[in-house]
Amino acid sequence: MLPFFWLIIDICIALTYIAAPWVILARLDVQWPAWLRDGIVVVVVFVLWAGFALYFATQTILWLGFLP
């Protein structure tokens, strides 16, 4: 049961790292440039950030010791 609990915590940490910047950016009332509103730019940035976020989440999980 404890490994399942660790898995839930790990998923929450990873989702927090991925979603937090997007939630913050969505709350900003900024007039974004036209080239940044293009869908492909957002997809590329999201994929890059997801990779970094998963790395940061892995390092946080290792640092906290949530290992089976």
PQR file of N, CA, C, O and H, with PARSE charges and radii, in Angstrom:
ATOM      1  N   MET A   1       0.822  -1.193   0.000 -0.4000 1.5000
ATOM      2  CA  MET A   1       0.000   0.000   0.000 -0.0000 2.0000
ATOM      3  C   MET A   1       0.870   1.262   0.000  0.5500 1.7000
ATOM      4  O   MET A   1       0.507   2.267  -0.611 -0.5500 1.4000
ATOM      5  N   LEU A   2       2.009   1.208   0.681 -0.4000 1.5000
ATOM      6  CA  LEU A   2       2.885   2.373   0.745 -0.0000 2.0000
ATOM      7  C   LEU A   2       3.449   2.764  -0.622  0.5500 1.7000
ATOM      8  O   LEU A   2       3.504   3.958  -0.917 -0.5500 1.4000
ATOM      9  H   LEU A   2       2.304   0.392   1.177  0.4000 1.0000
ATOM     10  N   PRO A   3       3.873   1.817  -1.478 -0.5600 1.5000
ATOM     11  CA  PRO A   3       4.327   2.222  -2.822  0.2800 2.0000
ATOM     12  C   PRO A   3       3.225   2.914  -3.628  0.5500 1.7000
ATOM     13  O   PRO A   3       3.515   3.829  -4.398 -0.5500 1.4000
ATOM     14  N   PHE A   4       1.977   2.498  -3.466 -0.4000 1.5000
ATOM     15  CA  PHE A   4       0.870   3.150  -4.157 -0.0000 2.0000
ATOM     16  C   PHE A   4       0.720   4.593  -3.670  0.5500 1.7000
ATOM     17  O   PHE A   4       0.473   5.496  -4.469 -0.5500 1.4000
ATOM     18  H   PHE A   4       1.741   1.754  -2.840  0.4000 1.0000
ATOM     19  N   PHE A   5       0.866   4.806  -2.379 -0.4000 1.5000
ATOM     20  CA  PHE A   5       0.809   6.156  -1.802 -0.0000 2.0000
ATOM     21  C   PHE A   5       1.942   7.017  -2.360  0.5500 1.7000
ATOM     22  O   PHE A   5       1.727   8.182  -2.696 -0.5500 1.4000
ATOM     23  H   PHE A   5       1.067   4.073  -1.729  0.4000 1.0000
ATOM     24  N   TRP A   6       3.135   6.454  -2.460 -0.4000 1.5000
ATOM     25  CA  TRP A   6       4.274   7.184  -3.038 -0.0000 2.0000
ATOM     26  C   TRP A   6       3.996   7.532  -4.500  0.5500 1.7000
ATOM     27  O   TRP A   6       4.346   8.623  -4.951 -0.5500 1.4000
ATOM     28  H   TRP A   6       3.309   5.508  -2.188  0.4000 1.0000
ATOM     29  N   LEU A   7       3.367   6.615  -5.246 -0.4000 1.5000
ATOM     30  CA  LEU A   7       3.043   6.872  -6.640 -0.0000 2.0000
ATOM     31  C   LEU A   7       2.088   8.060  -6.766  0.5500 1.7000
ATOM     32  O   LEU A   7       2.264   8.913  -7.637 -0.5500 1.4000
ATOM     33  H   LEU A   7       3.082   5.729  -4.880  0.4000 1.0000
ATOM     34  N   ILE A   8       1.092   8.113  -5.909 -0.4000 1.5000
ATOM     35  CA  ILE A   8       0.138   9.227  -5.934 -0.0000 2.0000
ATOM     36  C   ILE A   8       0.861  10.542  -5.637  0.5500 1.7000
ATOM     37  O   ILE A   8       0.608  11.545  -6.304 -0.5500 1.4000
ATOM     38  H   ILE A   8       0.948   7.420  -5.202  0.4000 1.0000
ATOM     39  N   ILE A   9       1.748  10.550  -4.653 -0.4000 1.5000
ATOM     40  CA  ILE A   9       2.518  11.759  -4.328 -0.0000 2.0000
ATOM     41  C   ILE A   9       3.410  12.151  -5.500  0.5500 1.7000
ATOM     42  O   ILE A   9       3.508  13.332  -5.833 -0.5500 1.4000
ATOM     43  H   ILE A   9       1.953   9.734  -4.111  0.4000 1.0000
ATOM     44  N   ASP A  10       4.061  11.172  -6.129 -0.4000 1.5000
ATOM     45  CA  ASP A  10       4.930  11.449  -7.279 -0.0000 2.0000
ATOM     46  C   ASP A  10       4.145  12.064  -8.439  0.5500 1.7000
ATOM     47  O   ASP A  10       4.614  13.003  -9.082 -0.5500 1.4000
ATOM     48  H   ASP A  10       3.982  10.212  -5.858  0.4000 1.0000
ATOM     49  N   ILE A  11       2.970  11.539  -8.698 -0.4000 1.5000
ATOM     50  CA  ILE A  11       2.136  12.081  -9.787 -0.0000 2.0000
ATOM     51  C   ILE A  11       1.718  13.510  -9.471  0.5500 1.7000
ATOM     52  O   ILE A  11       1.730  14.366 -10.356 -0.5500 1.4000
ATOM     53  H   ILE A  11       2.589  10.777  -8.175  0.4000 1.0000
ATOM     54  N   CYS A  12       1.351  13.779  -8.227 -0.4000 1.5000
ATOM     55  CA  CYS A  12       0.962  15.140  -7.834 -0.0000 2.0000
ATOM     56  C   CYS A  12       2.126  16.120  -7.981  0.5500 1.7000
ATOM     57  O   CYS A  12       1.934  17.246  -8.440 -0.5500 1.4000
ATOM     58  H   CYS A  12       1.341  13.083  -7.509  0.4000 1.0000
ATOM     59  N   ILE A  13       3.316  15.702  -7.599 -0.4000 1.5000
ATOM     60  CA  ILE A  13       4.499  16.564  -7.740 -0.0000 2.0000
ATOM     61  C   ILE A  13       4.759  16.855  -9.213  0.5500 1.7000
ATOM     62  O   ILE A  13       5.009  18.002  -9.583 -0.5500 1.4000
ATOM     63  H   ILE A  13       3.472  14.787  -7.227  0.4000 1.0000
ATOM     64  N   ALA A  14       4.703  15.829 -10.054 -0.4000 1.5000
ATOM     65  CA  ALA A  14       4.955  16.021 -11.491 -0.0000 2.0000
ATOM     66  C   ALA A  14       3.903  16.930 -12.118  0.5500 1.7000
ATOM     67  O   ALA A  14       4.247  17.814 -12.903 -0.5500 1.4000
ATOM     68  H   ALA A  14       4.499  14.897  -9.754  0.4000 1.0000
ATOM     69  N   LEU A  15       2.641  16.734 -11.792 -0.4000 1.5000
ATOM     70  CA  LEU A  15       1.588  17.580 -12.346 -0.0000 2.0000
ATOM     71  C   LEU A  15       1.708  19.026 -11.869  0.5500 1.7000
ATOM     72  O   LEU A  15       1.404  19.959 -12.612 -0.5500 1.4000
ATOM     73  H   LEU A  15       2.361  16.017 -11.154  0.4000 1.0000
ATOM     74  N   THR A  16       2.147  19.202 -10.644 -0.4000 1.5000
ATOM     75  CA  THR A  16       2.341  20.555 -10.133 -0.0000 2.0000
ATOM     76  C   THR A  16       3.444  21.269 -10.897  0.5500 1.7000
ATOM     77  O   THR A  16       3.289  22.431 -11.272 -0.5500 1.4000
ATOM     78  H   THR A  16       2.394  18.444 -10.040  0.4000 1.0000
ATOM     79  N   TYR A  17       4.549  20.585 -11.127 -0.4000 1.5000
ATOM     80  CA  TYR A  17       5.643  21.202 -11.888 -0.0000 2.0000
ATOM     81  C   TYR A  17       5.216  21.535 -13.324  0.5500 1.7000
ATOM     82  O   TYR A  17       5.623  22.559 -13.873 -0.5500 1.4000
ATOM     83  H   TYR A  17       4.674  19.641 -10.822  0.4000 1.0000
ATOM     84  N   ILE A  18       4.400  20.673 -13.923 -0.4000 1.5000
ATOM     85  CA  ILE A  18       3.979  20.914 -15.300 -0.0000 2.0000
ATOM     86  C   ILE A  18       2.943  22.030 -15.370  0.5500 1.7000
ATOM     87  O   ILE A  18       3.023  22.892 -16.245 -0.5500 1.4000
ATOM     88  H   ILE A  18       4.069  19.842 -13.477  0.4000 1.0000
ATOM     89  N   ALA A  19       1.972  22.024 -14.461 -0.4000 1.5000
ATOM     90  CA  ALA A  19       0.834  22.938 -14.573 -0.0000 2.0000
ATOM     91  C   ALA A  19       1.057  24.313 -13.954  0.5500 1.7000
ATOM     92  O   ALA A  19       0.438  25.283 -14.392 -0.5500 1.4000
ATOM     93  H   ALA A  19       1.907  21.324 -13.750  0.4000 1.0000
ATOM     94  N   ALA A  20       1.908  24.424 -12.967 -0.4000 1.5000
ATOM     95  CA  ALA A  20       2.043  25.701 -12.228 -0.0000 2.0000
ATOM     96  C   ALA A  20       2.382  26.893 -13.131  0.5500 1.7000
ATOM     97  O   ALA A  20       1.710  27.919 -13.030 -0.5500 1.4000
ATOM     98  H   ALA A  20       2.411  23.637 -12.612  0.4000 1.0000
ATOM     99  N   PRO A  21       3.381  26.810 -14.001 -0.5600 1.5000
ATOM    100  CA  PRO A  21       3.668  27.983 -14.847  0.2800 2.0000
ATOM    101  C   PRO A  21       2.513  28.347 -15.773  0.5500 1.7000
ATOM    102  O   PRO A  21       2.282  29.527 -16.039 -0.5500 1.4000
ATOM    103  N   TRP A  22       1.787  27.345 -16.266 -0.4000 1.5000
ATOM    104  CA  TRP A  22       0.675  27.630 -17.174 -0.0000 2.0000
ATOM    105  C   TRP A  22      -0.477  28.287 -16.421  0.5500 1.7000
ATOM    106  O   TRP A  22      -1.154  29.157 -16.969 -0.5500 1.4000
ATOM    107  H   TRP A  22       1.975  26.387 -16.050  0.4000 1.0000
ATOM    108  N   VAL A  23      -0.706  27.887 -15.189 -0.4000 1.5000
ATOM    109  CA  VAL A  23      -1.754  28.522 -14.383 -0.0000 2.0000
ATOM    110  C   VAL A  23      -1.379  29.974 -14.098  0.5500 1.7000
ATOM    111  O   VAL A  23      -2.223  30.866 -14.183 -0.5500 1.4000
ATOM    112  H   VAL A  23      -0.156  27.180 -14.744  0.4000 1.0000
ATOM    113  N   ILE A  24      -0.125  30.206 -13.762 -0.4000 1.5000
ATOM    114  CA  ILE A  24       0.335  31.575 -13.489 -0.0000 2.0000
ATOM    115  C   ILE A  24       0.227  32.434 -14.750  0.5500 1.7000
ATOM    116  O   ILE A  24      -0.256  33.565 -14.689 -0.5500 1.4000
ATOM    117  H   ILE A  24       0.561  29.482 -13.693  0.4000 1.0000
ATOM    118  N   LEU A  25       0.673  31.904 -15.891 -0.4000 1.5000
ATOM    119  CA  LEU A  25       0.597  32.668 -17.141 -0.0000 2.0000
ATOM    120  C   LEU A  25      -0.845  32.938 -17.559  0.5500 1.7000
ATOM    121  O   LEU A  25      -1.135  33.994 -18.122 -0.5500 1.4000
ATOM    122  H   LEU A  25       1.066  30.986 -15.941  0.4000 1.0000
ATOM    123  N   ALA A  26      -1.751  32.000 -17.291 -0.4000 1.5000
ATOM    124  CA  ALA A  26      -3.150  32.195 -17.657 -0.0000 2.0000
ATOM    125  C   ALA A  26      -3.798  33.293 -16.821  0.5500 1.7000
ATOM    126  O   ALA A  26      -4.724  33.958 -17.285 -0.5500 1.4000
ATOM    127  H   ALA A  26      -1.515  31.142 -16.834  0.4000 1.0000
ATOM    128  N   ARG A  27      -3.322  33.489 -15.594 -0.4000 1.5000
ATOM    129  CA  ARG A  27      -3.890  34.511 -14.718 -0.0000 2.0000
ATOM    130  C   ARG A  27      -3.367  35.912 -15.031  0.5500 1.7000
ATOM    131  O   ARG A  27      -3.973  36.903 -14.623 -0.5500 1.4000
ATOM    132  H   ARG A  27      -2.570  32.948 -15.217  0.4000 1.0000
ATOM    133  N   LEU A  28      -2.251  36.002 -15.747 -0.4000 1.5000
ATOM    134  CA  LEU A  28      -1.707  37.310 -16.105 -0.0000 2.0000
ATOM    135  C   LEU A  28      -2.556  37.932 -17.205  0.5500 1.7000
ATOM    136  O   LEU A  28      -2.893  37.274 -18.190 -0.5500 1.4000
ATOM    137  H   LEU A  28      -1.758  35.198 -16.078  0.4000 1.0000
ATOM    138  N   ASP A  29      -2.890  39.169 -17.035 -0.4000 1.5000
ATOM    139  CA  ASP A  29      -3.675  39.870 -18.045 -0.0000 2.0000
ATOM    140  C   ASP A  29      -2.715  40.679 -18.913  0.5500 1.7000
ATOM    141  O   ASP A  29      -2.613  41.899 -18.786 -0.5500 1.4000
ATOM    142  H   ASP A  29      -2.616  39.704 -16.236  0.4000 1.0000
ATOM    143  N   VAL A  30      -2.009  39.964 -19.805 -0.4000 1.5000
ATOM    144  CA  VAL A  30      -0.979  40.574 -20.631 -0.0000 2.0000
ATOM    145  C   VAL A  30      -1.400  40.461 -22.094  0.5500 1.7000
ATOM    146  O   VAL A  30      -1.963  39.448 -22.508 -0.5500 1.4000
ATOM    147  H   VAL A  30      -2.092  38.973 -19.908  0.4000 1.0000
ATOM    148  N   GLN A  31      -1.130  41.483 -22.856 -0.4000 1.5000
ATOM    149  CA  GLN A  31      -1.378  41.436 -24.297 -0.0000 2.0000
ATOM    150  C   GLN A  31      -0.190  40.730 -24.947  0.5500 1.7000
ATOM    151  O   GLN A  31       0.870  41.330 -25.124 -0.5500 1.4000
ATOM    152  H   GLN A  31      -0.672  42.307 -22.519  0.4000 1.0000
ATOM    153  N   TRP A  32      -0.365  39.465 -25.302 -0.4000 1.5000
ATOM    154  CA  TRP A  32       0.714  38.676 -25.867 -0.0000 2.0000
ATOM    155  C   TRP A  32       0.937  39.048 -27.331  0.5500 1.7000
ATOM    156  O   TRP A  32      -0.021  39.384 -28.027 -0.5500 1.4000
ATOM    157  H   TRP A  32      -1.226  38.978 -25.158  0.4000 1.0000
ATOM    158  N   PRO A  33       2.179  38.995 -27.812 -0.5600 1.5000
ATOM    159  CA  PRO A  33       2.439  39.281 -29.230  0.2800 2.0000
ATOM    160  C   PRO A  33       1.739  38.262 -30.135  0.5500 1.7000
ATOM    161  O   PRO A  33       1.422  37.151 -29.712 -0.5500 1.4000
ATOM    162  N   ALA A  34       1.509  38.660 -31.370 -0.4000 1.5000
ATOM    163  CA  ALA A  34       0.780  37.802 -32.305 -0.0000 2.0000
ATOM    164  C   ALA A  34       1.519  36.489 -32.572  0.5500 1.7000
ATOM    165  O   ALA A  34       0.882  35.441 -32.679 -0.5500 1.4000
ATOM    166  H   ALA A  34       1.767  39.563 -31.714  0.4000 1.0000
ATOM    167  N   TRP A  35       2.846  36.526 -32.681 -0.4000 1.5000
ATOM    168  CA  TRP A  35       3.590  35.298 -32.971 -0.0000 2.0000
ATOM    169  C   TRP A  35       3.537  34.320 -31.812  0.5500 1.7000
ATOM    170  O   TRP A  35       3.688  33.115 -32.009 -0.5500 1.4000
ATOM    171  H   TRP A  35       3.364  37.378 -32.595  0.4000 1.0000
ATOM    172  N   LEU A  36       3.323  34.834 -30.593 -0.4000 1.5000
ATOM    173  CA  LEU A  36       3.254  33.952 -29.426 -0.0000 2.0000
ATOM    174  C   LEU A  36       1.882  33.297 -29.305  0.5500 1.7000
ATOM    175  O   LEU A  36       1.742  32.258 -28.660 -0.5500 1.4000
ATOM    176  H   LEU A  36       3.200  35.813 -30.433  0.4000 1.0000
ATOM    177  N   ARG A  37       0.881  33.896 -29.916 -0.4000 1.5000
ATOM    178  CA  ARG A  37      -0.464  33.318 -29.878 -0.0000 2.0000
ATOM    179  C   ARG A  37      -0.613  32.156 -30.846  0.5500 1.7000
ATOM    180  O   ARG A  37      -1.602  31.426 -30.792 -0.5500 1.4000
ATOM    181  H   ARG A  37       0.995  34.740 -30.439  0.4000 1.0000
ATOM    182  N   ASP A  38       0.349  31.982 -31.718 -0.4000 1.5000
ATOM    183  CA  ASP A  38       0.296  30.889 -32.680 -0.0000 2.0000
ATOM    184  C   ASP A  38       0.335  29.553 -31.939  0.5500 1.7000
ATOM    185  O   ASP A  38       1.095  29.394 -30.984 -0.5500 1.4000
ATOM    186  H   ASP A  38       1.153  32.575 -31.762  0.4000 1.0000
ATOM    187  N   GLY A  39      -0.467  28.610 -32.371 -0.4000 1.5000
ATOM    188  CA  GLY A  39      -0.592  27.337 -31.666 -0.0000 2.0000
ATOM    189  C   GLY A  39       0.679  26.519 -31.631  0.5500 1.7000
ATOM    190  O   GLY A  39       0.962  25.865 -30.627 -0.5500 1.4000
ATOM    191  H   GLY A  39      -1.084  28.739 -33.147  0.4000 1.0000
ATOM    192  N   ILE A  40       1.456  26.539 -32.708 -0.4000 1.5000
ATOM    193  CA  ILE A  40       2.651  25.701 -32.762 -0.0000 2.0000
ATOM    194  C   ILE A  40       3.699  26.171 -31.754  0.5500 1.7000
ATOM    195  O   ILE A  40       4.416  25.354 -31.175 -0.5500 1.4000
ATOM    196  H   ILE A  40       1.226  27.071 -33.524  0.4000 1.0000
ATOM    197  N   VAL A  41       3.786  27.471 -31.546 -0.4000 1.5000
ATOM    198  CA  VAL A  41       4.736  27.998 -30.561 -0.0000 2.0000
ATOM    199  C   VAL A  41       4.361  27.509 -29.165  0.5500 1.7000
ATOM    200  O   VAL A  41       5.228  27.124 -28.382 -0.5500 1.4000
ATOM    201  H   VAL A  41       3.204  28.134 -32.016  0.4000 1.0000
ATOM    202  N   VAL A  42       3.078  27.528 -28.862 -0.4000 1.5000
ATOM    203  CA  VAL A  42       2.613  27.077 -27.549 -0.0000 2.0000
ATOM    204  C   VAL A  42       2.886  25.590 -27.369  0.5500 1.7000
ATOM    205  O   VAL A  42       3.290  25.163 -26.288 -0.5500 1.4000
ATOM    206  H   VAL A  42       2.373  27.841 -29.499  0.4000 1.0000
ATOM    207  N   VAL A  43       2.672  24.806 -28.404 -0.4000 1.5000
ATOM    208  CA  VAL A  43       2.925  23.365 -28.315 -0.0000 2.0000
ATOM    209  C   VAL A  43       4.404  23.084 -28.079  0.5500 1.7000
ATOM    210  O   VAL A  43       4.749  22.258 -27.234 -0.5500 1.4000
ATOM    211  H   VAL A  43       2.344  25.153 -29.283  0.4000 1.0000
ATOM    212  N   VAL A  44       5.275  23.758 -28.811 -0.4000 1.5000
ATOM    213  CA  VAL A  44       6.713  23.557 -28.647 -0.0000 2.0000
ATOM    214  C   VAL A  44       7.152  23.949 -27.241  0.5500 1.7000
ATOM    215  O   VAL A  44       7.904  23.218 -26.596 -0.5500 1.4000
ATOM    216  H   VAL A  44       4.994  24.429 -29.497  0.4000 1.0000
ATOM    217  N   VAL A  45       6.688  25.091 -26.769 -0.4000 1.5000
ATOM    218  CA  VAL A  45       7.047  25.549 -25.414 -0.0000 2.0000
ATOM    219  C   VAL A  45       6.515  24.571 -24.369  0.5500 1.7000
ATOM    220  O   VAL A  45       7.211  24.261 -23.402 -0.5500 1.4000
ATOM    221  H   VAL A  45       6.078  25.685 -27.292  0.4000 1.0000
ATOM    222  N   PHE A  46       5.287  24.084 -24.555 -0.4000 1.5000
ATOM    223  CA  PHE A  46       4.719  23.141 -23.590 -0.0000 2.0000
ATOM    224  C   PHE A  46       5.515  21.848 -23.541  0.5500 1.7000
ATOM    225  O   PHE A  46       5.777  21.326 -22.457 -0.5500 1.4000
ATOM    226  H   PHE A  46       4.722  24.336 -25.340  0.4000 1.0000
ATOM    227  N   VAL A  47       5.904  21.324 -24.692 -0.4000 1.5000
ATOM    228  CA  VAL A  47       6.673  20.071 -24.728 -0.0000 2.0000
ATOM    229  C   VAL A  47       8.040  20.264 -24.072  0.5500 1.7000
ATOM    230  O   VAL A  47       8.494  19.408 -23.313 -0.5500 1.4000
ATOM    231  H   VAL A  47       5.692  21.748 -25.573  0.4000 1.0000
ATOM    232  N   LEU A  48       8.692  21.383 -24.366 -0.4000 1.5000
ATOM    233  CA  LEU A  48       9.983  21.659 -23.727 -0.0000 2.0000
ATOM    234  C   LEU A  48       9.827  21.785 -22.214  0.5500 1.7000
ATOM    235  O   LEU A  48      10.608  21.211 -21.457 -0.5500 1.4000
ATOM    236  H   LEU A  48       8.323  22.078 -24.983  0.4000 1.0000
ATOM    237  N   TRP A  49       8.831  22.528 -21.781 -0.4000 1.5000
ATOM    238  CA  TRP A  49       8.640  22.702 -20.340 -0.0000 2.0000
ATOM    239  C   TRP A  49       8.269  21.379 -19.672  0.5500 1.7000
ATOM    240  O   TRP A  49       8.706  21.116 -18.551 -0.5500 1.4000
ATOM    241  H   TRP A  49       8.196  22.995 -22.396  0.4000 1.0000
ATOM    242  N   ALA A  50       7.477  20.547 -20.335 -0.4000 1.5000
ATOM    243  CA  ALA A  50       7.111  19.254 -19.756 -0.0000 2.0000
ATOM    244  C   ALA A  50       8.360  18.406 -19.516  0.5500 1.7000
ATOM    245  O   ALA A  50       8.455  17.725 -18.495 -0.5500 1.4000
ATOM    246  H   ALA A  50       7.122  20.761 -21.245  0.4000 1.0000
ATOM    247  N   GLY A  51       9.303  18.441 -20.434 -0.4000 1.5000
ATOM    248  CA  GLY A  51      10.552  17.701 -20.231 -0.0000 2.0000
ATOM    249  C   GLY A  51      11.334  18.210 -19.041  0.5500 1.7000
ATOM    250  O   GLY A  51      11.792  17.424 -18.212 -0.5500 1.4000
ATOM    251  H   GLY A  51       9.225  18.995 -21.263  0.4000 1.0000
ATOM    252  N   PHE A  52      11.493  19.538 -18.949 -0.4000 1.5000
ATOM    253  CA  PHE A  52      12.184  20.112 -17.799 -0.0000 2.0000
ATOM    254  C   PHE A  52      11.432  19.834 -16.502  0.5500 1.7000
ATOM    255  O   PHE A  52      12.041  19.515 -15.482 -0.5500 1.4000
ATOM    256  H   PHE A  52      11.121  20.177 -19.623  0.4000 1.0000
ATOM    257  N   ALA A  53      10.114  19.953 -16.545 -0.4000 1.5000
ATOM    258  CA  ALA A  53       9.303  19.750 -15.341 -0.0000 2.0000
ATOM    259  C   ALA A  53       9.409  18.314 -14.842  0.5500 1.7000
ATOM    260  O   ALA A  53       9.480  18.084 -13.635 -0.5500 1.4000
ATOM    261  H   ALA A  53       9.618  20.212 -17.374  0.4000 1.0000
ATOM    262  N   LEU A  54       9.419  17.356 -15.747 -0.4000 1.5000
ATOM    263  CA  LEU A  54       9.565  15.964 -15.310 -0.0000 2.0000
ATOM    264  C   LEU A  54      10.939  15.715 -14.706  0.5500 1.7000
ATOM    265  O   LEU A  54      11.068  14.940 -13.758 -0.5500 1.4000
ATOM    266  H   LEU A  54       9.362  17.543 -16.728  0.4000 1.0000
ATOM    267  N   TYR A  55      11.955  16.357 -15.241 -0.4000 1.5000
ATOM    268  CA  TYR A  55      13.285  16.245 -14.647 -0.0000 2.0000
ATOM    269  C   TYR A  55      13.288  16.844 -13.237  0.5500 1.7000
ATOM    270  O   TYR A  55      13.790  16.229 -12.297 -0.5500 1.4000
ATOM    271  H   TYR A  55      11.850  16.986 -16.011  0.4000 1.0000
ATOM    272  N   PHE A  56      12.721  18.051 -13.098 -0.4000 1.5000
ATOM    273  CA  PHE A  56      12.659  18.693 -11.783 -0.0000 2.0000
ATOM    274  C   PHE A  56      11.829  17.861 -10.807  0.5500 1.7000
ATOM    275  O   PHE A  56      12.183  17.755  -9.633 -0.5500 1.4000
ATOM    276  H   PHE A  56      12.313  18.550 -13.862  0.4000 1.0000
ATOM    277  N   ALA A  57      10.736  17.274 -11.274 -0.4000 1.5000
ATOM    278  CA  ALA A  57       9.907  16.437 -10.413 -0.0000 2.0000
ATOM    279  C   ALA A  57      10.679  15.199  -9.961  0.5500 1.7000
ATOM    280  O   ALA A  57      10.595  14.801  -8.799 -0.5500 1.4000
ATOM    281  H   ALA A  57      10.448  17.360 -12.228  0.4000 1.0000
ATOM    282  N   THR A  58      11.432  14.592 -10.878 -0.4000 1.5000
ATOM    283  CA  THR A  58      12.241  13.424 -10.510 -0.0000 2.0000
ATOM    284  C   THR A  58      13.275  13.788  -9.457  0.5500 1.7000
ATOM    285  O   THR A  58      13.473  13.045  -8.496 -0.5500 1.4000
ATOM    286  H   THR A  58      11.501  14.916 -11.822  0.4000 1.0000
ATOM    287  N   GLN A  59      13.931  14.920  -9.632 -0.4000 1.5000
ATOM    288  CA  GLN A  59      14.930  15.344  -8.658 -0.0000 2.0000
ATOM    289  C   GLN A  59      14.291  15.643  -7.298  0.5500 1.7000
ATOM    290  O   GLN A  59      14.874  15.340  -6.257 -0.5500 1.4000
ATOM    291  H   GLN A  59      13.770  15.523 -10.413  0.4000 1.0000
ATOM    292  N   THR A  60      13.105  16.231  -7.308 -0.4000 1.5000
ATOM    293  CA  THR A  60      12.393  16.514  -6.055 -0.0000 2.0000
ATOM    294  C   THR A  60      11.992  15.227  -5.357  0.5500 1.7000
ATOM    295  O   THR A  60      12.120  15.113  -4.138 -0.5500 1.4000
ATOM    296  H   THR A  60      12.632  16.477  -8.154  0.4000 1.0000
ATOM    297  N   ILE A  61      11.506  14.256  -6.123 -0.4000 1.5000
ATOM    298  CA  ILE A  61      11.108  12.972  -5.552 -0.0000 2.0000
ATOM    299  C   ILE A  61      12.314  12.263  -4.942  0.5500 1.7000
ATOM    300  O   ILE A  61      12.221  11.697  -3.853 -0.5500 1.4000
ATOM    301  H   ILE A  61      11.401  14.349  -7.113  0.4000 1.0000
ATOM    302  N   LEU A  62      13.442  12.294  -5.642 -0.4000 1.5000
ATOM    303  CA  LEU A  62      14.656  11.683  -5.093 -0.0000 2.0000
ATOM    304  C   LEU A  62      15.126  12.419  -3.844  0.5500 1.7000
ATOM    305  O   LEU A  62      15.557  11.791  -2.877 -0.5500 1.4000
ATOM    306  H   LEU A  62      13.518  12.754  -6.526  0.4000 1.0000
ATOM    307  N   TRP A  63      15.044  13.759  -3.862 -0.4000 1.5000
ATOM    308  CA  TRP A  63      15.481  14.570  -2.722 -0.0000 2.0000
ATOM    309  C   TRP A  63      14.608  14.311  -1.498  0.5500 1.7000
ATOM    310  O   TRP A  63      15.107  14.272  -0.373 -0.5500 1.4000
ATOM    311  H   TRP A  63      14.694  14.269  -4.647  0.4000 1.0000
ATOM    312  N   LEU A  64      13.282  14.130  -1.718 -0.4000 1.5000
ATOM    313  CA  LEU A  64      12.374  13.879  -0.613 -0.0000 2.0000
ATOM    314  C   LEU A  64      12.422  12.426  -0.133  0.5500 1.7000
ATOM    315  O   LEU A  64      11.959  12.113   0.964 -0.5500 1.4000
ATOM    316  H   LEU A  64      12.876  14.162  -2.631  0.4000 1.0000
ATOM    317  N   GLY A  65      12.976  11.554  -0.953 -0.4000 1.5000
ATOM    318  CA  GLY A  65      13.110  10.149  -0.556 -0.0000 2.0000
ATOM    319  C   GLY A  65      11.855   9.327  -0.761  0.5500 1.7000
ATOM    320  O   GLY A  65      11.676   8.311  -0.090 -0.5500 1.4000
ATOM    321  H   GLY A  65      13.352  11.808  -1.844  0.4000 1.0000
ATOM    322  N   PHE A  66      10.976   9.736  -1.672 -0.4000 1.5000
ATOM    323  CA  PHE A  66       9.757   8.967  -1.945 -0.0000 2.0000
ATOM    324  C   PHE A  66      10.064   7.857  -2.930  0.5500 1.7000
ATOM    325  O   PHE A  66       9.648   7.895  -4.088 -0.5500 1.4000
ATOM    326  H   PHE A  66      11.121  10.562  -2.217  0.4000 1.0000
ATOM    327  N   LEU A  67      10.796   6.870  -2.449 -0.4000 1.5000
ATOM    328  CA  LEU A  67      11.167   5.728  -3.282 -0.0000 2.0000
ATOM    329  C   LEU A  67      10.663   4.451  -2.630  0.5500 1.7000
ATOM    330  O   LEU A  67      10.673   4.333  -1.405 -0.5500 1.4000
ATOM    331  H   LEU A  67      11.134   6.839  -1.508  0.4000 1.0000
ATOM    332  N   PRO A  68      10.227   3.500  -3.434 -0.5600 1.5000
ATOM    333  CA  PRO A  68       9.741   2.236  -2.833  0.2800 2.0000
ATOM    334  C   PRO A  68      10.867   1.433  -2.222  0.5500 1.7000
ATOM    335  O   PRO A  68      10.631   0.354  -1.680 -0.5500 1.4000
TER
END
